[in-house]
């Protein structure tokens, strides 16, 4: 059987201005926030929530994402290096972000934000889950443009040869596998929101996000190369071990949400009432 392979050797940089390089990964990462903002704005407009509130929660999401992703990488994948060199934690430009850490960072940041703002926690998370799934698509495409986080050697006809990394054999393009999985999840969650106009069982979109995203991640890890040397000694790699509690948490949340059967009308009205301060003009 003749297999067709795909030589892959894009320049990670779009252009350079002196010492400043604009890279595909950075642009795609930022695009996740940009398109996420636009989608959340449509959600909030549908529910009568102000742009000012959207701006605040977007900042919180950005901080939670970046801090969580960086700490997740340093503590989960290279703890010895960063515990002995703590200043390396802030060197984000050197690379090293973990999606599991980003998920945990968002959960914590949004919880603090909703407690301070006195807003329903899952009202916020159910909407954020939609845009985070889209961000996952764009980030994995950024990994593809960086020729990183790819799979093991394969004989499938769509194998990529990552020439930038000095590879000669075709590898599974696991970045594309994950991007397609997250795209499906994004479309599903977006459809749930608009089909119900935001009036759905509280917690269900968040639960589906964790179940579907990290189940996909768990199985794709089987054809992905180890990210750090110590994973070679593990039956399940770090990405799989970190995915298990998030999937289980998603199932627990789904069962609780469906058992309660709480249609989130009261929470929507509460959020609308609390966000609209006296004298503030309603969004149009």
N, C-alpha and C positions, 0 to 999 in steps of 0.2 A: 504494500500500500504506500502510495506517495503522499507525504504530508507537506502542507504548505506552511511555512513559518513566516513570521512578521518581524523583520528587523526593526528595532525601536531605538532611535537615537536622537530624540529632540533636544534642543538646547534649553536647559531649565530657565535661562534668562531670556526675557522678552527684549529688553534693551538695557544699556548701561550708560549712565551719565557720570563720568569720572569714577569715583569710588562707590557710587550708589548704583546698585543693580536692582532692576524691577524683575521679579521672578514670577513664573506662572503659579507656583504654589501660593505665594503671597496674594496675588490677584484673586485666585480662586477662593482662598480662605476668606478674604475680605468680601468677596461676592456673596458668600453665605450669609453674612450679616446684612448686606445691602438688600438682597432679595427677601431675606427673612423679615426685614423691617417693612418692606412693601406689603408682604402678605399679612403680617400682623396688623398693619394699618388698615387693611380691608376688613379684617376680623373686628377690630375695635370700632371702625366706622359703622359696621353692621350692628354693633351693640351699643353705640352711642358713647364710646369711651374716648377721652381727649388724646390728642397727639402728645401733650405734655406727659401724661402717664406712660405712653408708649416710649417716649424718649428715656424716661427714668428706668423702665424695666429693661430696655435694650442695653443701657450702660451696665446694669447689673448682670445681664446675661453675658456680655462681653468679658467682664472681669471674671465671672465664675468659670467661663469656658477656658480662658487663657491660663489663669492661675491653676485651675484644676487639671488641665491637660499637661501643664509643665510639671507640677508636683507629681502627677500620676506617673509620668515617664521616669522622673528622677527616683521616685521611691519604689516603683514596681519593677523597673527594668535595670536601673543602675544605682542601687542604693549605696553600695560601698564607695563608689566614685564620688557621689554628691554629698554624702555624709562626711567624707574626709575633705571635700572641697566645696563648702556650702555656697561660696560666691558664684559657683557655676550654675546655681539654680536660676539666676537672673539672666543668663546668657541664652535667651530664647533664640537669638539669631544663629546659634550654632546647631539648631535642630533639636528635636526630641519633644514630641507632644503625644500624649496617650488619650485615645477616645474614651476609655473607661474613666480616667481621671477627669476628663471634661464633663462627663455625665454626672459624676459625683459633685463636681464643682458647681454645676448648674443647679442641682437639687438643693445644695446648701445655700447658695446665693439667693435663689428664688424664695426659699423658706424664710431667710432673714428679711428679705424685701417685703414679702406678704405679711409677715408678723408686724413689721414696722408700719406698713401702710394699712394694716387691718383689712386685708383682702383675702378671699378664699384661696388656699394654696393650690388645690387641683384645678380651680378655674384658670389660674395662670399656667400651670404645667400642661394642661390639656391643649392649650393653644401653642405653647412653646414647642411641644413635641412635633408638631407639624413642620415647623421651620427648621428644627434641628435635623430632621430626616433629610431635608433638602441640602442643608449644610454638609451633611455626611457625604452626599453625592459629589459635591464640588471639591471637598477636601480629598476624597479618594482620586478624583481626576487630577488634583494637584500632585498627589503621590505618583501618579502615572507619569506626569510630565517631569518629575524629578527622578524617574526610574528607580523607585524605592518601594519597599514593602511588597515585593512580588513573590511569586510562588516557586514551588519546586520544579524540577525538570519534568517535562511532559512530552508525549508524542501526539497530543491532540492537534488538529489542523490549524487551530488559532493561537498556537503558542507564540509568545513574544521572545525575541532575543534582545536582551537589554545590553546593547553594545556599550553604552556609557559606563556601565559597571564592569566592563571587561568580560561579559558572558559570551559564550559561544554556542551554548545549547538552548533550545526553546524552553521557556518557563511559563507556568500558569500566570496569566495576567489577573492576579487576584484583586488588583485595584478596580478592574472593570467588573468583576463578579460582585464585589461589595457595592460599587456605585449603582449597578442595576438593581440589586436587592433593596438598597435605600431609596431608589427612585420609586419602586413599586410601593414601598411603605409610605412614602410621601404622598403619592397619588391616593392611596387608600385613606389616609388620615384626612387629607384635604377634602375628599369626597364625603367622609363622615361629617366633617364640620358643616359643609355647605348644604348637605342633604337635610340636616337638622337645624341649620341656621344657628349653630352654637348651642342648641338646646338638646343636649344628650346626657346620658348617664355619667355623672361625675366620676372621673378617674379612669374611664374606659380607654380613651385615646392614649393617655399616659401608659396604661398597662399594656396596650397593644404595641406601643412603641418599644418598650423594654423587652417584651417577649419576642417580637419579630426581629428587631435590630440585632439583639445579642444572640438569638438562635442562629441567625444567618452568619454572624461573626464566628460563632463556635464551630460551625461545620466548615466554613471557608478556611479556618485556621489549619485544617487537616492537609490542605494543599499549599500552604504558605510556608516559606522558609523561616527558620528561627530568627528572631530579631536580636537576641543576645546569646552568647555561648552557653550559659547555664541551662537554657531550654533544651539542649540536646540530651540532657540527662532526665528529662521529665516525660512522663507518659502523656500528660496534657500540658500544653504550653501555657505561658502566662496569660495570653489573650483568652484562652479557653477557661482557665481557672477564674479569671475575673468576670467572665461572662455568666458563669453559672449562677452566682447569687443575684445578679440583675434579672436574669430570666425568671428565677424562682420568685423574686420580689414582684415581678410583673404579673405572674399567675396569682399570687396572693392578693394583690391589689385588684385584679380583675374579678376574682371570686367575691371579695368584699363589696366591690362596687355593684356587681350584678345582684348580690343578695340584698343590698340596701335599696337598689332600684331607684336611686335618688335622681330624678330629672332636675337638671341644674338650672331651673328657672329662678329660684330664689337667689342663688349666688350671682347670676347675671344681673338681676335687678339690684342686689346689694352693691355690686361693683360699680354699676352705673351711678347709683345714688351717691356713693362715697367719693367717686372720682370727680363728680360735678360739684365743685366748690361754688358757693354763692357768688354771683356776678361773673362767673366764667362763661364765655360764649360756647355754645354747643358746637361740636364739629359739624361740618357740612361737606 
